[in-house]
Amino acid sequence: MPALLLIWHHPGGTYSLRSAADASNIKSTWEHNKNKPRRQAVANFRLNTSHNCLTAHLYHIKISSHNYCTICKQKNTIMDKEHLLKCPKLDNTARDLPKLYWDARRLME
């Protein structure tokens, strides 16, 4: 069993333990994105660490009552990084995840 390193506090008042592997993933994701344009780096970091504003994460931290896509309204979907690439309401022909993330955020408001 990996050593537990971090106690992560979520805004909903829940706590979860993070492993050394999770901490390493966060560090490597940051290292990979730190020299990219800020908008792209922030979107990539949020999507790769799953700490983002998509309903799958908001449901996980008990901010949203559902995890389906609020853009295409398909109840049988989970709005996460993979769904952005196939959501019929987003222009995903370029398969540019940072752009899709910010487009989704704008449409969710």
C-alpha positions as CSV (number, residue, x, y, z in Angstrom):
1,M,0.0,0.0,0.0
2,P,1.5,3.4,-1.0
3,A,2.3,5.9,1.7
4,L,-0.4,8.5,2.2
5,L,0.9,12.0,1.9
6,L,-1.8,14.6,1.7
7,I,-5.2,15.3,3.3
8,W,-7.2,17.1,0.6
9,H,-10.0,19.3,1.8
10,H,-12.9,19.8,-0.6
11,P,-15.2,22.9,-0.3
12,G,-18.2,20.6,0.5
13,G,-16.5,19.7,3.8
14,T,-15.2,16.3,2.9
15,Y,-11.7,15.1,3.2
16,S,-9.8,12.5,1.2
17,L,-6.4,11.0,1.5
18,R,-4.0,11.3,-1.4
19,S,-1.2,8.8,-2.2
20,A,2.3,9.5,-3.3
21,A,1.2,8.6,-6.8
22,D,-1.4,11.3,-6.8
23,A,1.1,13.9,-5.6
24,S,3.5,12.8,-8.3
25,N,0.8,13.1,-11.0
26,I,0.0,16.6,-9.9
27,K,3.7,17.6,-10.0
28,S,4.3,16.0,-13.4
29,T,1.1,17.6,-14.8
30,W,2.3,21.0,-13.6
31,E,5.8,20.5,-15.0
32,H,4.4,19.5,-18.3
33,N,2.1,22.6,-18.5
34,K,4.0,25.4,-16.7
35,N,5.5,27.0,-19.8
36,K,2.3,26.9,-21.9
37,P,0.0,29.9,-22.2
38,R,-1.9,30.4,-18.9
39,R,-5.3,29.6,-20.3
40,Q,-4.1,26.3,-21.9
41,A,-2.0,25.4,-18.8
42,V,-4.9,25.9,-16.4
43,A,-7.3,23.9,-18.5
44,N,-4.8,21.0,-18.9
45,F,-3.9,21.0,-15.2
46,R,-7.6,21.0,-14.2
47,L,-8.5,18.2,-16.7
48,N,-5.5,16.0,-15.9
49,T,-5.9,16.2,-12.1
50,S,-9.8,16.0,-12.3
51,H,-10.1,19.1,-10.2
52,N,-12.2,21.0,-12.6
53,C,-15.6,22.6,-12.9
54,L,-17.3,19.9,-14.9
55,T,-20.3,18.2,-13.3
56,A,-18.5,14.9,-12.7
57,H,-16.2,16.6,-10.3
58,L,-18.8,18.9,-8.9
59,Y,-21.0,15.9,-8.1
60,H,-18.1,14.1,-6.5
61,I,-17.5,17.0,-4.1
62,K,-21.2,17.4,-3.5
63,I,-21.7,20.8,-5.1
64,S,-23.9,19.4,-7.9
65,S,-26.8,17.0,-7.5
66,H,-26.0,15.2,-10.8
67,N,-23.0,14.3,-12.9
68,Y,-24.6,14.3,-16.4
69,C,-23.7,16.9,-19.1
70,T,-25.6,20.1,-18.5
71,I,-24.8,21.3,-22.0
72,C,-26.3,18.4,-24.1
73,K,-28.7,17.3,-21.3
74,Q,-28.1,13.6,-22.0
75,K,-28.9,11.9,-18.7
76,N,-26.9,8.8,-19.6
77,T,-23.6,10.7,-19.8
78,I,-21.0,11.7,-17.3
79,M,-19.6,15.2,-17.9
80,D,-15.9,14.6,-17.7
81,K,-12.8,15.1,-19.9
82,E,-13.7,12.3,-22.2
83,H,-17.3,13.6,-22.7
84,L,-16.0,16.9,-23.9
85,L,-14.5,15.2,-26.9
86,K,-17.9,13.7,-27.9
87,C,-20.5,16.2,-26.6
88,P,-22.8,17.0,-29.6
89,K,-23.2,20.6,-28.4
90,L,-19.5,21.4,-28.5
91,D,-17.4,22.0,-31.6
92,N,-15.0,19.1,-31.0
93,T,-13.7,18.7,-34.5
94,A,-10.2,20.1,-33.6
95,R,-10.1,17.8,-30.4
96,D,-8.5,20.7,-28.5
97,L,-9.3,19.9,-24.9
98,P,-8.3,23.2,-23.4
99,K,-10.6,25.1,-25.8
100,L,-13.4,22.5,-25.2
101,Y,-13.0,23.0,-21.4
102,W,-13.4,26.8,-21.6
103,D,-16.3,26.5,-24.1
104,A,-18.0,24.1,-21.7
105,R,-17.4,26.4,-18.8
106,R,-18.9,29.3,-20.7
107,L,-22.0,27.2,-21.7
108,M,-22.5,25.9,-18.2
109,E,-23.0,29.4,-16.8
